Amino acid sequence: MGKFMQRWLTLIFCLVVLSSFALVSCSSNPEISSEVNTPNSAPQSTSTTANAGNLAMSNYTPRLDGKATVEMTVNGSPITIEVDGENAPITAGNFVDLVERGFYNGLTFHRVVKDPQPFVAQGGDPQGTGTGGFVDPQSKKPRYVPLEIKLEGQEQPVYSKAIGRQAGFSAPPVALTHKKGAIAMARSQAPDSASSQFYFALSDIDFLDGDYAVFGYVTEGMDVVEGIKQGDRIQSAKVTSGLDNLKK
């Protein structure tokens, strides 16, 4: 009975944390808005995101056609990430493009949740508050990418639609799961609001499958990831292989 109650309380905590993690849009409440992924201008839908399913396989860029390896240095130690453009080409392409630009260098992990059990380490916000994203220096406009979820056995991902438990569906058999070491994109309530913020899964958190886009996994340096504290900086991030798979 004691173990049952402990598991039940843990589940309730995870759901409460999740509600502030990315399913809540911007709010005047400073505690909530500090954990939101995108600014108030994040679109609910646009002609681009509405047709993301078609664009993904044609001219949507940046995209990663294949895999790439990224080395991220935190606290003086390397984290090796295999970025999977085979199963998440748009999400992976966005991340690799930002790494190549040097966008992540110097940014902080503004949100790290480890208690009562390991959850996520989230970073990639240029403002360091959880409310910012990438602004294209040429267009001067924020870049958002469509929610991209590929199911097992399917050739193409599902775009612009949450299909997991948080959206009220049964657990989907996704190609890229939220197992420990997964790297995925944070977003606000709007499905197509991911920009530059990402998170590492610090444990198996499969209740997020189908609602947030996983695009790769830590292959080396998970101990470094587990040691990240709130406020730690990304000293550098660089693409060490697979850059030729990036299409702009």
DRENGUFI-319090 format. One record per residue (C-alpha): z, x, y; residue number from 0; residue in one letter. Coordinates in nm, 2 decimals. Each point is the difference from the previous one (the first is absolute). Layout:
% DRENGUFI-319090
Z:X:Y:NUM:a
...
***
This chain:
% DRENGUFI-319090
0.00:0.00:0.00:0:m
0.09:0.29:0.24:1:g
-0.34:0.17:-0.06:2:k
-0.18:-0.33:0.05:3:f
0.17:-0.06:0.34:4:m
-0.07:0.36:0.11:5:q
-0.37:-0.04:-0.08:6:r
-0.01:-0.34:0.18:7:w
0.17:0.15:0.31:8:l
-0.24:0.29:0.00:9:t
-0.30:-0.24:-0.02:10:l
0.13:-0.20:0.30:11:i
0.05:0.33:0.20:12:f
-0.36:0.11:-0.08:13:c
-0.14:-0.34:0.12:14:l
0.20:0.02:0.32:15:v
-0.11:0.35:0.07:16:v
-0.36:-0.09:-0.08:17:l
0.01:-0.29:0.25:18:s
0.06:0.25:0.28:19:s
-0.22:0.27:-0.15:20:f
-0.35:-0.14:0.07:21:a
-0.02:-0.38:-0.05:22:l
0.14:-0.07:0.34:23:v
-0.22:0.02:0.31:24:s
0.12:0.14:0.33:25:c
0.31:-0.15:0.13:26:s
0.23:0.04:0.31:27:s
0.28:0.09:-0.24:28:n
0.02:0.38:0.03:29:p
0.12:0.04:-0.36:30:e
-0.30:-0.18:-0.13:31:i
-0.26:0.13:0.23:32:s
0.10:0.36:-0.08:33:s
-0.11:-0.06:-0.35:34:e
-0.33:-0.17:0.06:35:v
-0.32:0.18:-0.07:36:n
-0.24:-0.10:0.28:37:t
0.02:-0.10:0.37:38:p
-0.04:-0.36:0.12:39:n
-0.37:0.04:0.03:40:s
-0.05:0.03:-0.37:41:a
-0.27:-0.26:-0.09:42:p
0.06:-0.28:-0.24:43:q
-0.37:0.00:-0.08:44:s
-0.32:0.13:0.15:45:t
-0.37:-0.01:-0.10:46:s
0.04:0.34:-0.15:47:t
0.30:-0.08:-0.22:48:t
-0.13:-0.34:-0.09:49:a
-0.30:0.17:-0.15:50:n
0.18:0.30:-0.14:51:a
-0.09:-0.07:-0.35:52:g
-0.37:0.05:0.08:53:n
0.05:0.29:0.24:54:l
0.21:0.19:-0.24:55:a
-0.29:0.07:-0.23:56:m
-0.25:0.06:0.27:57:s
0.07:0.15:0.34:58:n
0.37:-0.03:0.05:59:y
0.14:0.34:0.12:60:t
0.19:0.21:-0.03:61:p
0.01:-0.03:-0.38:62:r
0.07:0.23:-0.28:63:l
-0.26:-0.01:-0.29:64:d
0.20:0.18:-0.26:65:g
0.33:0.19:0.01:66:k
0.16:0.25:0.23:67:a
0.31:0.21:0.01:68:t
0.23:0.02:0.30:69:v
0.28:0.25:0.05:70:e
0.28:-0.12:0.23:71:m
0.27:0.24:0.11:72:t
0.35:-0.15:0.07:73:v
0.31:0.22:0.06:74:n
-0.20:0.31:-0.09:75:g
-0.10:-0.12:-0.34:76:s
-0.34:-0.14:-0.12:77:p
-0.07:-0.35:-0.14:78:i
-0.32:-0.03:-0.19:79:t
-0.17:-0.35:0.01:80:i
-0.30:-0.11:-0.20:81:e
-0.18:-0.25:0.21:82:v
-0.20:-0.26:-0.20:83:d
-0.32:-0.11:0.17:84:g
-0.13:-0.13:-0.33:85:e
0.24:-0.29:0.00:86:n
0.08:-0.03:0.37:87:a
-0.30:0.15:0.19:88:p
0.07:-0.14:0.35:89:i
0.38:0.06:-0.01:90:t
-0.04:0.35:-0.14:91:a
-0.28:0.07:0.25:92:g
0.21:-0.10:0.29:93:n
0.29:0.23:-0.11:94:f
-0.22:0.30:-0.08:95:v
-0.18:-0.04:0.34:96:d
0.33:0.00:0.18:97:l
0.12:0.30:-0.19:98:v
-0.32:0.19:0.09:99:e
0.04:-0.09:0.36:100:r
0.35:0.15:0.00:101:g
0.14:-0.33:0.10:102:f
0.31:0.02:-0.22:103:y
0.11:0.35:0.10:104:n
0.34:-0.02:0.17:105:g
0.06:-0.37:-0.06:106:l
0.34:-0.12:-0.14:107:t
0.12:-0.21:-0.29:108:f
0.15:-0.27:0.21:109:h
0.13:-0.21:-0.29:110:r
0.16:0.12:-0.32:111:v
0.18:-0.24:-0.23:112:v
0.20:0.15:-0.29:113:k
0.30:-0.23:-0.04:114:d
0.11:-0.18:-0.20:115:p
-0.29:0.14:-0.19:116:q
-0.31:0.20:0.09:117:p
-0.27:-0.21:0.17:118:f
-0.24:0.17:0.25:119:v
-0.06:0.28:0.25:120:a
-0.23:-0.12:0.27:121:q
-0.18:0.20:0.27:122:g
-0.32:0.04:0.18:123:g
0.08:-0.17:0.33:124:d
-0.09:0.20:0.31:125:p
0.27:-0.18:0.19:126:q
0.27:0.07:-0.26:127:g
0.13:-0.36:0.03:128:t
-0.19:-0.18:-0.27:129:g
-0.21:-0.19:0.26:130:t
-0.30:0.23:0.04:131:g
-0.32:0.09:-0.16:132:g
-0.32:0.21:0.04:133:f
-0.21:-0.05:0.31:134:v
-0.35:0.13:-0.03:135:d
-0.05:0.26:0.28:136:p
-0.36:-0.10:0.05:137:q
0.02:-0.38:0.01:138:s
0.35:0.00:0.14:139:k
0.08:-0.28:-0.24:140:k
0.25:-0.03:-0.29:141:p
-0.15:0.04:-0.35:142:r
0.11:-0.24:-0.26:143:y
-0.11:-0.01:-0.36:144:v
-0.03:-0.30:-0.23:145:p
0.26:-0.06:-0.27:146:l
-0.17:0.14:-0.32:147:e
0.13:-0.08:-0.35:148:i
-0.19:0.08:-0.31:149:k
0.09:-0.19:-0.32:150:l
-0.03:0.16:-0.35:151:e
-0.33:-0.05:-0.15:152:g
-0.17:-0.10:0.32:153:q
-0.28:0.20:0.16:154:e
0.07:-0.09:0.36:155:q
0.33:-0.03:0.18:156:p
0.12:-0.32:0.16:157:v
0.00:0.02:0.38:158:y
0.20:-0.16:0.28:159:s
0.23:-0.20:-0.23:160:k
0.34:0.06:-0.14:161:a
0.01:-0.10:-0.36:162:i
0.34:0.12:-0.11:163:g
0.35:-0.15:-0.04:164:r
0.08:0.02:0.36:165:q
-0.30:-0.23:0.07:166:a
0.13:-0.25:-0.26:167:g
-0.22:0.11:-0.30:168:f
0.10:0.13:-0.34:169:s
0.01:0.37:-0.05:170:a
-0.36:0.12:0.01:171:p
-0.13:0.28:-0.24:172:p
-0.10:0.24:0.27:173:v
-0.19:0.33:-0.05:174:a
0.24:0.19:0.23:175:l
0.36:-0.09:-0.05:176:t
0.31:0.06:0.20:177:h
0.15:0.24:-0.25:178:k
0.23:0.28:0.13:179:k
-0.21:0.25:0.20:180:g
-0.26:-0.25:0.11:181:a
-0.12:0.02:0.36:182:i
-0.11:-0.32:0.17:183:a
-0.07:-0.15:0.34:184:m
0.26:-0.19:0.20:185:a
-0.12:-0.30:0.19:186:r
0.13:-0.30:0.20:187:s
-0.03:-0.36:-0.11:188:q
-0.37:0.00:0.07:189:a
-0.18:0.12:-0.32:190:p
-0.25:0.22:0.19:191:d
0.25:0.17:0.23:192:s
0.05:0.34:-0.18:193:a
-0.08:0.29:0.23:194:s
0.17:0.34:-0.05:195:s
0.34:-0.07:-0.13:196:q
0.06:0.07:-0.37:197:f
0.29:0.01:-0.24:198:y
0.10:0.19:-0.31:199:f
0.16:-0.21:-0.28:200:a
0.33:0.17:-0.09:201:l
0.03:-0.21:-0.32:202:s
-0.20:-0.25:-0.20:203:d
-0.04:-0.29:0.25:204:i
-0.27:-0.20:-0.18:205:d
0.11:-0.33:0.18:206:f
-0.22:0.13:0.28:207:l
-0.32:0.02:-0.22:208:d
-0.28:-0.21:0.13:209:g
0.15:-0.03:0.35:210:d
-0.03:0.35:0.13:211:y
-0.28:0.25:-0.06:212:a
0.09:0.30:-0.22:213:v
-0.26:0.28:0.05:214:f
0.14:0.30:-0.19:215:g
0.29:0.18:-0.17:216:y
0.22:0.30:0.05:217:v
-0.10:0.25:-0.27:218:t
0.23:0.29:0.11:219:e
0.30:0.02:0.23:220:g
0.17:-0.33:-0.08:221:m
0.33:0.18:0.04:222:d
-0.11:0.07:0.36:223:v
-0.08:-0.37:0.05:224:v
0.34:-0.10:-0.14:225:e
0.17:0.24:0.25:226:g
-0.17:-0.16:0.31:227:i
0.25:-0.13:0.25:228:k
-0.06:-0.23:0.30:229:q
-0.13:0.21:0.29:230:g
-0.15:0.27:-0.22:231:d
-0.34:0.11:0.12:232:r
-0.34:0.06:-0.17:233:i
-0.05:0.36:0.09:234:q
-0.36:-0.01:-0.11:235:s
-0.25:-0.19:-0.22:236:a
-0.33:0.13:-0.11:237:k
-0.28:-0.10:-0.25:238:v
-0.02:0.27:-0.26:239:t
-0.28:-0.15:-0.21:240:s
-0.23:-0.29:-0.01:241:g
-0.08:-0.01:0.37:242:l
-0.37:-0.02:-0.08:243:d
0.08:-0.35:-0.15:244:n
0.09:-0.13:0.35:245:l
-0.27:-0.21:0.16:246:k
0.03:-0.06:0.38:247:k
***
